[in-house]
Amino acid sequence: MCLGVPGRVIELEGLVAVVDFWGVRKHVRLDVVDEPVAVGDYVLNHVGYAIRRIPAEQIEATLELYAELLAAETEDDLMATDVRGEMAGSTPGPGRGR
């Protein structure tokens, strides 16, 4: 299963953003995101690439859903395991990627 993870953009450097995922900061490529991104925006990250900017009116509900997934304590919950893996996995840094 593949699942994107929402995070807040805290820095921009060309086509690379530093994104905060519940205290975990990662470099995320912006090459394929669907619209311009600014500091403070939330993006949906998949394997180190922002695949879309999350509209402001959807952020609260999206973050609540993912907070529930991350709170799951069982290894049987494949969605929670996938989200944790996405947050912990390596992401392309500046100058890497496509």
Stockholm file with secondary structure:
# STOCKHOLM 1.0

chainA/1-98         MCLGVPGRVIELEGLVAVVDFWGVRKHVRLDVVDEPVAVGDYVLNHVGYAIRRIPAEQIEATLELYAELLAAETEDDLMATDVRGEMAGSTPGPGRGR
#=GR chainA/1-98 SS CCCCEEEEEEEEETTEEEEEETTEEEEEECTTCSSCCCTTCEEEEETTEEEEEECHHHHHHHHHHHHHHHHCCCTTCHHHHHHHHHHHSCCCCTTCCC
#=GC SS_cons        CCCCEEEEEEEEETTEEEEEETTEEEEEECTTCSSCCCTTCEEEEETTEEEEEECHHHHHHHHHHHHHHHHCCCTTCHHHHHHHHHHHSCCCCTTCCC
//
